[in-house]
């Protein structure tokens, strides 16, 4: 019978190589490429913010023309959805911003718990500050009691302007002050959070996928370089067999279903791992 251990193990190796290629492609398209931006922003941020490019892509408007995105109150789970519509430049979204001037708006938000008719204030959560970058007005979200000076370098994410902030700023600053703001960037620069949990979750999946790919590639390369590391060769060695002797016995082997029945061995070919056991029907010398 024209069959050898090397041929059987090579067939398994080819199947494993095809599987490795398919798994690599699948993980790349499902787990690595979609999270590439988050991984890049985790390790290389903050990035320089190109104000000129930003106003070309998202034109600044007068305050009266602002149309905010729906968001409930000061801090809710729904507001986290704004993270998915953050402003990006070539996949970069954590920026360093250096306002020429930055002031106070007096707009400070607090968290509260309600129990029936009772309302319990939990303290301030964040505030908004007007800043000027060139001739563009940008509103900065910051933690309470945060103080910035003109020219300070700020780190944050640009999120869509929330609807509730428009009316609150109108009440706090007054119509006359806001009428002078005729060049407002339609995104808020959020320095109070950088969505680290969302980014680290993405990075975790990316590294897990890379680990799986590298492990499979390592096993594939090691089996190509050294056939003794292939599962079939290792199993024969574990059973104290000799590959050369097994190959000789193939000459007198016969098929029984899917099995190759040799004098001392029974071999069952499979796609990824060929099975081999001692042939206990023949109790000769082994």
N, C-alpha and C positions, 0 to 999 in steps of 0.2 A: 504494500500500500504506500503510495507516494505522499507521505505525510511526515512532518517532523514537529518537534516541540517549538523550534524557532518559527516555523510558519504559523502555528497556532497562536503563539505569543505576539507575533507581528500583526496578526489580524486584530487582536485585542488592542494593541498599541495604536493602530490606525483608527479604530473606533474611539479610543480615548482622546486622540488628537482632534478628531472631528467634534467630539463632545466639548472639549476644552475651547475650541474655536467658537462654537455656538454659545456656550456659557459666557465667554468673554464679550461677544457681541451683544448678548442680551443684557448683561449687567452694565455694559457701557451705555447702551441706549436708554435703559430703564432707571439705573441708579447713579451713574457717574456724570454723564453729560447734563441731565436736568439739574444736578446740584453743583455744577462746575462754578457758577457765579458765587454761590454761597461759600464754597471752599476758598475761592480766590479772595473774597472779601474778609474771610476769617483770618487768613494768614498775611495778607498784604495791605490791608486797610490801615489808616485812612488814605484816600486818594485825593489828589488835587481836583478842585471843582472848577470846571470850565464854565464861567458865567455867561460868556458870549454864546457858546454853543447851547446852553440851557435856554436862553430866551429865544433862540431861533427855533428850538424844538417845542418849547412850551412858552409862547409869548406872554410877556408881562402885561397886565391889564390894570385899569383903574379899580380902586376898591369897590366902587358901586357895581362894577361888572363881574365881580367874583361870583362864581357859582360853586359852592362847596359840595363835598361828597357826604352822603348820609353817614352819620355816626352818632351813637347815643351817649349823651352826657360826657363826663370827664374821663372815667376809666371803666370800660366794659369790655367783655370778651369780643364783641362784634367789632370794636375799634381795631383789634389785631388784624382784621381782614384787610385793613388799609396797607398792611405790609406787602400784600401781594400786588398792589398797584403803586409801589414806591417808584420814585424817579431814578433812572439808571443812565449811565453813560458808558457804553461799550461793556456792559456787564458789571460795572462798578457802581456801588450804591452807598457805601460808607465814605463820606467825604470830610475833608478838612476845609472849613470855611473861616475866612478872616474878615469880619465886617469892619468897614471904615468907622461906623458909629453904631452903637447899640444902646437902647434905653429901656424904660419900663412902661408897661401898658396898664398895670394895675389889675390885669385879668388873671386871677388865681383860682384854681379849681380845688374843691375839697371832696373827699369821699364821705359817704354817709350810709348808715344802715337804718332801715325802717322796720318797725315792729308795730303793726297795726297803724294807729295814728301817731305813734311816737317816732321821732327822727333823732338819730344819734350821729353827731359829726365825728369823723375819724381822723380829721386833720387834712392839711393841704397835700395835694398830690403832685401838682405841676402848675407852671405859670407860662405866660406867653410874653415875649419881648419883641418890639419892633427893631429891626436892624437894617442898615443901609450898606449895600455892596455896590460900589460905583454909583449908578443912578437907579438901582433896582432895590425896591423895598422887599425885605424878607422877614417873615415872622418866625421867631425862634421859640421852640418849646423847651423848657428847662425845668429841673427839679425846683421845688420851693426853696427860698433863701439862697438860691444860686446867684452870684454876682459876676457879671462879665464887664470887662473894660474895652474901650475902643481898641481895635487891632488884635484882640485876643484870638488865638486859633481855637476854633470849636470843632468838635467831632460829632457827626450825627448822620441821620438818614432823612431824605426828603420824602414826606408823606403828603397825600392830597389834602387840600385845605378843607377842614371839617365844617359843615353847615352851621353848627351851633356856635362856632367861634366868630363867624361873621357878625351875627347879631350881638354877641357879647362884647366884641370890640367896638361896635357902633355905640353901644350904651356906655362903655367905659371911656372911650376917647372923644366921642362927640362927632357930629356930622361935619363940623368945620375942619377939624384935624384930618379926618379921613378923606375929605374932599381934596386935600393937597396930595394924597397918595395916588398918583396917576400911573404908577409903574410897579405894580405889586406882582411878585412871582406867585403863581397859583399853587405852590407847595409850601408846607410848613417844614422848617428844618428842626427835626426832633433830636435834641441832645440828651434827653432824659432816659433813653433806652436805645439799644442797637439790635434788639431781637436776637440776643445771643443764643437763646434756647432753640429758636428755629434754625439758626445757622449751625449750631453744634449737632443738632439732629441730622442735618444734611451731611455734615462732615463725617459723622459716625457711619452713616450708610455708605458714603464714598469709600472710606478706609476699609470697611468690612468687605465691600465688593472687590476692592483692590487686593485684599488679603486672600480672598478666595481664588482670584485669577492667578496671583503669584504662586500660590500653593499648587494649583493645578499645572501651571507652566513648569514649576520646579520638578514635580513628579514626572511630567512628560519628558523633559530634557534629560533627567537622570536615567530614565528607562531607555532612552535613545542611545545614550553614551555607554551604558552598562546593562546588557541584557539580563545579567544575574539579578537585577533589581526589579525585573518584571514579575508580576504576581505568580505566573505559572512556574517560572524557574525557582522562585522562593519557596513555593509549596513543595516542589520536588525535593529541594534541599532539606526542608523541614521534615519530610518523610524519609530522609536518609536514602534518597534515590540518586541515580546517576543519569543525567540527560542523555549521554551517549548510549547507554544501555536501553533506555526508553525508546530512542530513535531506532535502534536495531530491532526492537520487538514490533515496531510498526509493520515490518515486512510480513509478519504472520498474523496481523490483527484482522478483526472482522467487525462489521457494523451491526449494532443491535439497537435499533431505533436511532436516537441521536448519538449514542455512545460509540466510542472506539474501544473495543475489548481487546486488551493485550494480555500476554501471559501473566504478567505481575500487576497490571494497572488497568483501571477503567477511566477513560478520559471523556468528559462531556464538554464539547465546544459551546461557548456562549459569546455574546457580542462583546462584553467588556472584560469578562474574566472566565477563562476556561477552567473547569473543575477537574481535579485529578484525585483519585483515591486508589488504595491498594486493592487488587483483585483477590478477594478472599476465597474465591472459588478454587484457586490454585494455591496450595500451601507448600510450594517448593521453596528452594533457597531464595532468600531475598537479601 
